Structures are given as structure tokens and as C-alpha cells.
Amino acid sequence: ALSEAHAKFKGLQEGKNADYIPALAKVDANIFGIALVTTDGKVYTAGDIASQVSIQSISKVFTMAKVMEESGPEAIEKTIGVDATGMRFNSIVSIEQSQKMLGGPEMNSLVNPGAIATTSMVKGGTRAEIWNKILSYYSDFAGRPLQVNQEVFKSEAETNQRNKAIGALMYAYGYIKDNPDQATDIYTEQCSVNVNAKDLAMMAGTLANGGKNPVTGKQVMKTANVAPVLAVMARAGLYDDSGKWFYHTGLPGKSGVGGGIIAVSPGKFGI
Ligand code: GLU
């Protein structure tokens, strides 16, 4: 099935690279691989699974999972919200609409305002401590030590004025308690982590397997937190198109501008 899907879509020339981060515009648009990891640890692949691209928005899922691990799923629900905004991933209007005085929070950890605030909730005394925790958490999901794409990180850090403004606004409204610039900077670095198609499938497969990496056998997150993570993915993983995605697939997924989608069928596989 993977080979068939790969053959069917490999010639597709629709769309174009995201170019609001200069380094992303330069990525080879022909990189295309599909991987599927079953909950009993079988790995199936088709196409290019060696090339790495920055994880971008898919990172948000795993930082949200980390915060749930540290502070409980209710911390995400009460601080950020678990509702779709129905707006673009970096909408500032969505922040205005989600203000607590209007009955919020009505946002989620998968759009930029919620994601930056979620990153700010990862515990740690120093930036390095917080960062190492995030990177090693992602690595446990992938089952190998992941690294940052420094070119993408630098490029995004130089051009992320809008995300800095979002961080500042989230701080002004009290979603971020302290140091919004650090939160945005760590968020930018988490988006720059390099992954290949197999890494993403392994990360999805770990969610599908109740939080236990099906290949390394490591219990990466509490099984009880998987359902809340998948619920937010189902509701908001594809931003303003989440409803359409869920309508057609019935699966929680997460897209990212860096390329790649995680779809998770709980209890079966990650792809
Ligand atoms: N690094 C990207 C940003 O914050 C991720 C957003 C996305 O992929 O949706 O602009």
C-alpha cells in the first residue's frame, strides 16, 4: 500500500515550499518518503526516508505531551484551552477572541500562540535545562538522538518577528508567566529539529502504542495522556482545515510547513 501510494503521488507538482522562513524555501521540494510503524514494532517504508527536514509544527504535539506529563492534562486545558480556533496557525485575532474575560481560554497548543505558551510551561531553571528536556523527549519518541537543523533555526530566529509579537501578547494577557522571548526562542528551536519520514512515523507509532516506543520499548509518556493529545490533534492538528481532514480520514493528524504529516490510528500504527 505504501509503495502504491508513493508511486501514485511522487509526480505531484502541486503547492510550493513555505517561504516565510528563507531556509525552508531552499529545501528540495522533491524529498518524499512515507513510513509506517505498527504498534508491534514493524517498520514499513517507501521512497526517501533518509533525507531530513525540520519538524516545524509537528513539534507542538510533543511539547504539549511533555507539559501534560509534567503538570497534568488539565494544565493544558485550563491555561491554553483545547478548542479549535478555526483560524490560521499564527492568527493574532484568535488571541483576542480567546481572552479569559471573554470566557476563554479557547485556544489550543497546536496553533502558534498556544504553542509558544505551551513551551513556556515546560519546567526548568535555565534555558539549557528546558531545551535539553524537550530535545531528549522528542528523541525518545523517535527512538534515536535527534539534532537541530542550525540553518533553519538561524533563519527562523532572524525572521520570527510575528512569533515574537505573539509571545509578547500572550505574556500581556497572562498566558505566559515569564520571559516570553525565551519561550519564543525555544519554540523556534523546537521547530528546527531535524527528522526523516521514519522518525515521524516512529513518533506517531509511539502515540498509537499508548506512549510506549514500539521499537525501543521505552515508555515515553503516560498512557492516560495519549487520548488528550490525540483529541487536540483531531480538533486542531490541521488548523482551520482540521474539520475537513477529520471528516475524510477519521484520524487525528498534524501537519507542518516543514513537510510531513503524522496520522495516528490509536492502537494500530503511526504514519
Ligand atoms: N515554525 C513555524 C512557525 O512558527 C511553524 C508553524 C507551522 O508549521 O505551522 O511559524
Residues whose N, C-alpha, C, O or C-beta is under 5 A from the ligand:
A	BS01	LIG	Q56 S57 F89 C191 G256 V257
